[in-house]
Structures are given as C-alpha cells and as structure tokens.
C-alpha cells in the first residue's frame, strides 16, 4: 500500500477501533462509495465472492449500489482495515427493514450482518485470522451498538460462509427463501439462505 493511500485511510474517522494482542489494530470506517469502489469491486469480482452477485459489474456499478445504501437509515456499509490495509467489507442492516424480516420472527435488538473478507494476499491463508477479525466486528455490533443478537443469512450453498459463522459460535436457524426484491434502485434475486444467530450473552457472557 502506498503512503498516499495509507494517509487517505488515516484521515477518515472510524466508528470503531480496537487492538488485539498478537493480531493488530482493526479500524471500521463508514464506506465511502466513490473512494472505496475500486477495492470493493476487486473483491466482489472474484469467483470466491460469487454469492454476492456482483461478478460482471463495473466499479461504477458497485459505487452506485453503495451510494444507494448510504441513503438508507437501516442499511450501512463499512470498510474494515487491519493495520491500515483493507481487510473486509461489513454490511449491517435492521432485519425488520430487510427481506430477511419476512422469513423469521425478528426480536428487539436484532442486527443483521453480511461479511466479505479480503483475499488472503501474499502471506496466504492464516489459521484463526478471520476469527480474530470477526471478534472485533462482533464487539462493534453487539457491544458498541448495544444490539442483543446478530443474524446472518448466507446462501445455503455457501458452505464456507456458513462454516465460518458456526466456528465463531453462531447457531443454525432455519433455511428460508428470501423473496426477490425488484425496485428502481436495487434488484436482488430470490435466495435460499441459511439463517444463523449469535447473542451478545453468548459472545460476551460477563
């Protein structure tokens, strides 16, 4: 990463910053649709991210999607940095204002998440790396934002994502059919999703 890029990230305010001993510093930045479109486009264009449904889109298309999200009070995008470098895309949403809310009984304090981890890079896969990153993100959504339960809805075919949530302590919920969304500003095809849940009490018992 160039010094100029590092300076750009450092100048942006984080909604959460946390240091984990033996891992590093994680910063959670509100997504800047224009500035971050290139790096997000690179991630979602890889075959490993096929379930995000953005393969074939241009950087401008990706910017437009997240610019639209930025107009919503219920859905938010974040660029996650690890030691100053982009490490993940986090999206949070209020389940009652999302199609998933039609498929399970939403409880007060619920928050939904989508997570796309950056490619492993030159160092290759590092055991435990994603788990430590998710620990910080769960601290943000469950403790800082004071939500009591997280729901994730990966595609049922995305066994890697489902397994990642289970290893983090999530429990399996039902398999549901998320309905198609066809609006002027957003289109989402119908999706068979595996719901998973994690409570704040389970994650932070003290």
Residue, then its C-alpha position, 0 to 999 in steps of 0.5 A: x500500500x502506498x503512503x498516499x493511500x495509507x494517509x487517505x485511510x488515516x484521515x477518515x474517522x472510524x466508528x470503531x477501533x480496537x487492538x488485539x494482542x498478537x493480531x493488530x489494530x482493526x479500524x471500521x470506517x463508514x464506506x465511502x462509495x466513490x473512494x472505496x469502489x475500486x477495492x470493493x469491486x476487486x473483491x466482489x469480482x472474484x469467483x470466491x465472492x460469487x454469492x454476492x452477485x456482483x461478478x460482471x459489474x463495473x466499479x461504477x456499478x458497485x459505487x452506485x449500489x453503495x451510494x444507494x445504501x448510504x441513503x438508507x437509515x437501516x442499511x450501512x456499509x463499512x470498510x474494515x482495515x487491519x493495520x491500515x490495509x483493507x481487510x473486509x467489507x461489513x454490511x449491517x442492516x435492521x432485519x425488520x427493514x430487510x427481506x430477511x424480516x419476512x422469513x423469521x420472527x425478528x426480536x428487539x435488538x436484532x442486527x443483521x450482518x453480511x461479511x466479505x473478507x479480503x483475499x488472503x494476499x501474499x502471506x496466504x491463508x492464516x489459521x484463526x485470522x478471520x476469527x480474530x477479525x470477526x471478534x472485533x466486528x462482533x464487539x462493534x455490533x453487539x457491544x458498541x451498538x448495544x444490539x442483543x443478537x446478530x443474524x446472518x443469512x448466507x446462501x445455503x450453498x455457501x458452505x464456507x460462509x456458513x462454516x465460518x459463522x458456526x466456528x465463531x459460535x453462531x447457531x443454525x436457524x432455519x433455511x428460508x427463501x428470501x423473496x426477490x426484491x425488484x425496485x428502481x434502485x436495487x434488484x436482488x434475486x430470490x435466495x435460499x439462505x441459511x439463517x444463523x444467530x449469535x447473542x451478545x450473552x453468548x459472545x460476551x457472557x460477563 
